[in-house]
Amino acid sequence: MNSSEAIRLTVDGITKFDPVFTKPDEITYTVLESPVLTRLMRLRIGEPSPAKLHPDATTSEFEPCFAADGSAYAFIQSRANLNMKLVIRETATGKDAIFDPGGGFAAVRRPSLHPKGERVVFALPAPTGQEIVSVAKDGKDRKTLSAGGINNWPAYSPDGKRIAFCSSRLGDLDLWVMNADGSEARRVVKLDGMQARPAWSPDGSRLAFTWNRDGRYSIHAARLDGSGLVRLAEGWDRSDYASWHPDGKSIIFVGERGGKSDLYRVATA
């Protein structure tokens, strides 16, 4: 779909990342509020401006994810230089569980919550590169699911039985899928360049992802067997961070043009 067919959801042009639907009419995303601070924002579609998800936050927060059953959400919190922790918050009580990987370069990135909030999967630096790791909702019971090379951007499938991710184990960063316990990993499709940030369609049949070819980022989608490859967004300097609407008929994404960054929505068929 080209830019003329897209619906613009924000107009401030501020740098944005990580949009996700929390409800059919509500999106949570990250903004770069200042050169040293990122903040989580919530936007109701059709309203003129977003609201801060955590108005009292004084440290950077980013990469939000939500359990499909509404029981919990998680995000990354930067509490000190190079100290990025995973926060898992119960929706009903506001109680937090923390997974702290320690200082140095052991930063948690790209969390994804199981649809029932049972576990969180994320990427974590390791001596062999970068691993896919999961923990229980209390931040304990750490398990390594995928290692060797760079492994990043894990995403639970809608039924919680599989995880999509990207891995460099065969050279380039390619799109992969494995079982939720880390078994039976397989490459979805082999493409030139780098693939990143996979997002499942609500019925679990397709993956939207960012494809970087020759330095240009654009959003595509493919079936789990690699067939049906299609470009979903074009006409921007960069399109990235795809997230499916719960009805499966459209995606939201970050579109950048002329140095301005906003959220857009386009149909997927």
C-alpha positions in Angstrom: 0.0 0.0 0.0 1.3 3.4 -0.8 1.4 6.5 1.3 -1.7 8.1 -0.3 -3.8 5.1 1.0 -2.5 5.4 4.6 -4.4 7.0 7.5 -2.2 9.3 9.6 -2.8 8.8 13.3 -0.3 11.4 14.8 0.8 14.7 13.4 3.6 15.9 15.8 6.5 14.5 13.8 8.3 13.4 17.0 10.6 10.3 16.8 8.5 7.2 17.6 9.1 3.5 18.1 7.3 0.3 19.1 3.6 0.9 18.5 1.3 -1.9 19.7 -2.5 -2.2 19.9 -3.7 -2.5 23.5 -7.3 -2.4 22.4 -9.0 -2.2 19.0 -9.1 1.6 19.4 -6.0 2.2 21.5 -2.3 2.2 20.8 0.7 2.4 23.1 4.0 3.5 21.8 7.4 5.1 22.6 8.4 8.7 21.9 11.8 10.3 22.1 10.8 13.2 24.4 14.3 14.6 24.7 17.8 13.4 23.6 18.1 11.5 26.9 14.5 10.5 27.7 12.1 8.1 26.0 8.5 7.9 27.3 5.5 5.5 26.9 2.5 7.1 25.3 -1.1 6.0 24.9 -3.3 7.1 22.0 -7.0 6.5 21.5 -7.7 6.4 17.8 -9.7 9.5 16.8 -8.6 11.6 19.7 -6.4 14.6 18.9 -3.5 13.9 21.2 -1.9 11.1 23.2 -1.5 10.8 27.0 1.5 9.7 29.0 1.1 6.1 30.1 3.2 6.7 33.3 3.0 10.5 34.0 5.4 10.3 36.9 8.2 8.3 35.2 11.5 10.1 35.5 13.7 7.5 33.6 13.5 6.2 30.1 10.9 3.6 29.4 10.4 1.9 26.0 9.4 -1.3 24.1 6.0 -2.0 25.7 4.2 -5.3 25.2 0.9 -6.5 26.5 -0.7 -9.9 27.4 -3.7 -10.6 25.1 -5.8 -11.4 28.2 -5.1 -8.0 29.7 -3.5 -9.5 32.8 -0.1 -7.8 32.5 2.2 -5.7 30.5 5.9 -5.3 30.3 8.5 -2.7 29.2 12.1 -1.9 29.4 13.3 0.7 32.0 16.6 2.4 31.9 17.5 3.1 35.5 21.2 4.0 35.0 23.8 4.1 32.3 23.8 0.7 30.5 21.4 -0.7 33.1 18.2 -1.7 31.3 15.8 -3.8 33.3 12.6 -5.7 32.3 9.6 -4.5 34.3 6.6 -6.9 34.3 3.5 -5.2 35.8 0.2 -6.8 36.9 -2.6 -4.7 35.4 -5.1 -5.2 38.3 -2.7 -4.4 41.1 0.1 -2.4 39.6 2.6 -4.8 41.2 5.9 -5.0 39.5 8.3 -7.9 39.0 11.8 -7.0 37.8 14.3 -9.0 35.8 17.7 -7.3 36.2 20.5 -8.6 34.0 23.1 -6.5 35.8 25.3 -3.7 34.6 27.7 -3.5 31.7 26.3 -4.4 28.3 23.8 -7.0 29.6 20.7 -5.0 28.6 17.3 -6.6 28.1 15.7 -5.8 24.8 12.5 -6.4 22.8 10.2 -8.2 25.3 7.1 -10.1 24.3 4.5 -11.4 26.7 2.8 -14.8 26.4 -0.9 -14.2 25.5 -1.9 -15.4 29.0 0.9 -13.4 30.7 2.6 -16.6 31.9 6.1 -15.8 30.6 8.1 -13.0 28.9 10.6 -13.7 26.1 13.3 -11.2 25.2 16.8 -10.7 23.8 19.9 -10.7 26.0 23.6 -10.3 25.1 25.7 -13.4 25.6 29.3 -14.4 25.0 28.2 -16.1 21.8 26.4 -13.0 20.5 22.8 -12.5 21.6 20.3 -15.0 23.0 16.6 -15.4 23.2 15.6 -15.8 26.8 12.4 -16.2 28.7 11.4 -15.8 32.3 8.2 -16.4 34.3 5.9 -13.5 35.1 7.7 -13.1 38.5 11.0 -12.4 36.7 12.4 -15.8 37.7 12.9 -19.2 36.1 15.2 -18.0 33.3 15.5 -20.2 30.3 17.6 -19.8 27.2 15.6 -20.6 24.0 17.9 -19.7 21.2 21.7 -19.0 21.1 24.6 -18.8 18.6 25.0 -15.6 16.5 22.7 -12.6 16.9 19.1 -13.5 17.9 16.7 -10.7 18.4 13.1 -9.4 18.2 11.2 -12.4 19.7 7.4 -12.4 19.4 4.9 -14.9 20.8 2.3 -16.2 18.4 -1.3 -15.4 19.2 -1.8 -18.9 20.6 1.5 -18.8 22.6 2.8 -22.0 21.0 5.5 -20.4 18.8 7.9 -17.6 18.8 9.0 -15.6 15.7 12.4 -14.0 15.9 15.4 -12.9 13.7 18.7 -14.7 13.7 22.1 -14.4 12.1 23.0 -18.1 12.7 23.3 -18.7 8.9 24.9 -15.3 8.1 22.4 -12.5 7.5 19.7 -11.6 10.0 16.8 -13.7 8.7 13.2 -14.3 9.8 12.8 -17.5 11.9 10.1 -19.3 13.8 10.5 -21.8 16.7 8.3 -23.6 19.2 7.8 -21.7 22.5 10.3 -24.0 24.2 13.0 -23.2 21.7 12.7 -26.4 19.7 12.3 -26.9 16.0 13.7 -23.5 14.9 13.4 -23.0 11.1 14.0 -20.1 8.7 10.8 -18.7 7.3 12.3 -17.1 4.2 15.7 -16.2 2.8 16.0 -12.6 1.5 18.8 -10.3 0.7 19.7 -7.9 3.5 18.4 -7.8 7.0 14.9 -8.7 8.5 13.8 -7.3 11.8 10.9 -6.9 14.2 8.4 -9.6 13.2 4.8 -9.2 14.2 2.1 -12.0 14.0 -1.2 -11.6 12.3 -4.1 -12.2 14.8 -4.9 -15.6 13.1 -1.2 -16.7 13.3 -0.9 -17.3 9.5 1.3 -14.4 8.5 4.2 -12.3 9.8 4.8 -8.7 9.1 8.4 -7.6 9.4 10.8 -4.9 8.5 13.2 -5.6 5.6 16.3 -3.5 5.2 17.6 -3.6 1.6 20.4 -1.3 0.6 19.9 0.8 3.7 16.2 1.4 3.2 13.7 0.0 5.7 10.2 -1.1 4.6 7.5 -3.3 5.9 6.6 -6.6 4.2 4.5 -9.6 5.2 4.8 -13.3 4.3 3.1 -16.6 5.2 4.9 -18.9 7.6 6.2 -21.0 4.7 7.7 -18.0 3.1 5.1 -17.6 0.4 2.9 -14.6 -0.4 5.6 -12.0 0.2 4.1 -8.6 -0.2 5.1 -5.0 0.6 2.6 -3.4 3.0 3.9 0.2 3.2 5.7 2.2 0.6 6.2 5.9 -0.2 8.1 6.8 3.0 11.8 7.4 3.6 11.4 4.6 6.2 8.6 2.4 7.3 9.2 0.3 10.4 7.7 -1.2 13.7 4.6 -2.9 12.3 1.8 -4.0 14.6 -1.4 -5.8 13.4 -4.9 -4.5 14.3 -6.8 -7.2 16.3 -9.2 -7.7 13.4 -6.2 -8.6 11.1 -7.3 -6.2 8.3 -4.7 -3.5 8.9 -1.4 -2.6 10.5 -0.1 0.4 12.2 3.5 1.4 11.7 6.0 4.3 12.1 6.4 6.1 8.8 9.2 8.6 8.4 9.5 11.3 5.8 11.8 14.3 5.7 13.0 13.6 9.2 9.5 13.6 10.6 8.1 10.5 12.3 4.4 9.6 12.8 2.1 6.7 13.2 0.1 5.5 10.2 -2.4 2.8 9.5 -2.8 0.8 6.2 -5.0 -2.1 5.1 -3.2 -5.4 4.7 -5.3 -6.7 1.8 
